[in-house]
């Protein structure tokens, strides 16, 4: 039987074994429901809060002349006002919540035009208080200008025009962390998710075959490398399926909500590189997860393998996350991004942040590709030795030792 | 005739010699019983035959050719500990195993139906393996070994945990396969069963084959034993026998008239002289050779070797 057919058989079993479990079906259904629910809730709030925030302020006849000042003061703060004439008694009882069915008020401005008295619904709402205070100050300012014989409108215009032009020799954050950066970060997060969940699934799968001893029947028929390859590919495909389904649902939700309107950037090249590094990263780490899991025989011992492996995934991830944006072109970063286990994370971010010389990118891909046969050899060796070993944990050195 | 040859296998785990020059042959059409105490090396030998373990030296041949992965695909193997995916349905699992042994899907499905029905687990095809009782899991395990119509069968402890009905079915199946020309090797601690089913038996101790042959061949000994039931004065007869050369009286249980004799020189016809002498002195109710069972042979080999070692 051909290698491809064997791997394909193992692959389909692994994929199905994960897809067809109740736990998977239920968790996928819950995730999709949450995304759909989130989208519906978000659309409700987005539609509600379209347009600037609005406050409702009541004035009595004595203070009604403050209206234009209040409107312009609110505008400066990015608010809109809904002004309504009311007597002080009416307004106070509405503010105290004593009039059921009435439209709620945020504040009432009473007293006299010269010295107003403000009653607010919420004493801690400094925005409303700021708007009213600003309006009263503007009124006083205008009166002062008029008394000095000036033109308040001209002065307001002059003030509004007196704005400096701000420049920076560096790249602004918006430019630096553009859509490519966002997309790359999402890609990295997904890689991390697939690595950790997939890695654990591979480890569990290997130990399941060991504890159930089914591996003995399998190895009497198929080569360990093919069994491991089929397993890694099957679990990987399942991980990709999860990412594609959940990611697809999220993108659909975002597009439906119209939140992607402003993101019109060509991320094609970036996306291709993210996918390339995703696949390379998955292969490298999955091989190690499978190989090291074969060293333990019981589910209880699996942590002894998956915990260090999780660190092996998290350390490059956080190194890339914090080191690369800090010093994208430093020698350290350029060297580290050639290291096989670091490059999938570092190159993805470096590529998003700016131009990585093509030869550096190519070199990193070549180095990672070159380590894969070595890792397959290591994984096959550990797996072949470890997978039939029962009892305590097998030491790596013992597993690698050649027997005659 | 095609033969499965196990040739001078050596395997050590550190200082422990699991297999020490272990050799035996199983001919096609033969049921071979592999017997030995715990840790004697049965499972190690079987694992090496299946290629799941590498021998330090020696090789396993089928039809004079070294057993390789391609040939092993046609071996039906049942590991000592049950080896199935616990969370996979019986039918799906057997179909999968048939397919990785190279069967097409329709053939695999047909074989699954045939063997699950034959082994009495046909109604459980849709259940997860872990839901089955241990005995039924064992039946599924045997189905897994038979599903791809193997040309060689290697079964490690196939009878452990089975009820008498299942033991009967399993023995029948093994015999049928052998009758179709398949060499069948199985290990077991149920020696009466081995004696009944097997054409030949191999007794292994500390990694060495101590005895290989048919049970009758193994019974042949240079110290044959005879049982004599005497109706006369037994103490007098004992005294007489003690004076004879080459005959030893063994302690015997039961009535005082029952004597157990062991012939040391194994001269042909020496038992006839005893019989004549005894008849001359009194009535002899019974005089018969003692045929050691496999249990006796096994015990003899294991205990004598242990005695030497001690």
Interface residues (C-beta under 8 A of the other chain):
Chain A: X1 X6 X9 X10 X13 X17 X21 X208 X209 X212 X213 X214 X215 X216 X217 X218 X219 X220 X221 X222 X223 X388 X403 X404
Chain B: X47 X50 X51 X52 X53 X54 X56 X57 X69 X72 X73 X75 X77 X79 X81 X82 X83 X84 X85 X86 X87 X88 X96 X97 X99 X100 X101 X102 X144
